[in-house]
Amino acid sequence: MSLLQQALESGKFGVTAEMAPPKGYDFTEQIEVAQLLKGKIHGVNVTDMQSACLKASSIGLCIKLKQAGLEPIIQMTGRDRSRMAIMGDFLSAAAFGIDTMLALTGDHTTVGDCKDSKPVFDLDSVGILKMLSEMERTGLDCGGNELSTVPTFYKGASVTPVYDPIFLQINKLRKKVEAGAMYVQTQGLFSIDALRRFMEEVDKAGIKVHVMAGIIPLKTAGMAKYMNESVPGIDVPEHMIQRLADAAAEGKEKGVKGLPAKAGIEMAAELVAQIKDEKLCDGVHIMAIGAEKNVPVILEKAGVDINA
C-alpha cells in the first residue's frame, strides 16, 4: 500500500507534489529535487507529456524516483497509447513497485510541440480507470487473456472545481469514481470559497472520494493574469494579483529580486494552512511548475508535517 493510500485512508492530511520529466534523458535535476521532497510528501505525480509537449516518459522518471526513495504517482493519458500500450506500461510500472496512478484523457497534440504526432485516444480517463478495475477484478488483460501476475493500483483522477455549469464536472467526477477512482486531485484553486462550494456540490451528489485541492504557487502578477485569460478552470482573485504586483513594485523600489515569487509562496502556504486547519478536504496537491524545491518551504510555512 502506497504512502498516499495509507495517509488518506487513515484520515491523515495527504500531501503530493508534481514533477515533469526533462526534455531529454538526464534526470539529475529531478533526482536532486527528490532528495529535498523525501519525507515531506506522500507522493509525487510524474506528468505524462503535459500540454502535449514531448518529454521523457512518465514511467522512466517514476522508476528513477522510486529508486531514489520517493513514492512516484504515474500519470497516464489516453492521448498517445492504445489500451494495449497503457496496460503494458502499468504492468511494467508494477514490476518496479509503482502502485499509485492518476488517469487523464490528455490534451490534443495540436496544442503541443510535436503537432505532426497522431493522437490515439483509444481510452479516455474513465476508460483507463475502468480497464484497470476490470483487470484487478478478473485477473484478465484488456483482451480477456489471463495474466500470470495481477497488480493493484491506488487509482486517481483529476477534476476541475471552478466550472460553469458545475454539474457537468460533478457528473464526470461520478463516472470516474464509479470506474474506480479512489482519490481526485483538483485543478489549481486560489479561493477557499471556491473549494467550499465545490465540496458542497460533491457532498450533495453523494460522491464518496478523497479530494485533494490543487495548489499552484504564483510567481508573478503576469503569470496570474495569463492563467486567468488562457487556462480553463483557473480563477485567480484580484487581491492575489494585486499582492504580486505590489511585491514587484517593492522589489523594484528596493532593488531586491524575487519578492513576487516569495509572495506567491506565502499565499500558497496560507491556502494550505487554512484547508488543513478547517478540514475542507482530504489534502493538497502542490503544482510548483518547475520550482519543486519550494514545496518544503510552503509546507513548513503552512505548518504541515506528514510525520507529525
Sequence and secondary structure as in RCSB ss.txt:
>XXXX:A:sequence
MSLLQQALESGKFGVTAEMAPPKGYDFTEQIEVAQLLKGKIHGVNVTDMQSACLKASSIGLCIKLKQAGLEPIIQ
MTGRDRSRMAIMGDFLSAAAFGIDTMLALTGDHTTVGDCKDSKPVFDLDSVGILKMLSEMERTGLDCGGNELSTV
PTFYKGASVTPVYDPIFLQINKLRKKVEAGAMYVQTQGLFSIDALRRFMEEVDKAGIKVHVMAGIIPLKTAGMAK
YMNESVPGIDVPEHMIQRLADAAAEGKEKGVKGLPAKAGIEMAAELVAQIKDEKLCDGVHIMAIGAEKNVPVILE
KAGVDINA
>XXXX:A:secstr
  HHHHHHHTT  EEEEEE   SSS  HHHHHHHHHHTTT SEEEE SSGGG   S HHHHHHHHHHTT  EEEE
EESSS  HHHHHHHHHHHHHTT  EEEEE    GGGSS TTS    SS HHHHHHHHHHHHHH B TTS B SS 
   EEEEEE SS SSHHHHHHHHHHHHHTT  EEEEEE   HHHHHHHHHHHHHTT   EEEEEE     HHHHH
HHHHHSTT    HHHHHHHHHHHHHHHHHT S HHHHHHHHHHHHHHHHHHHTT SSEEEE  TT GGGHHHHHH
HHT  TT 
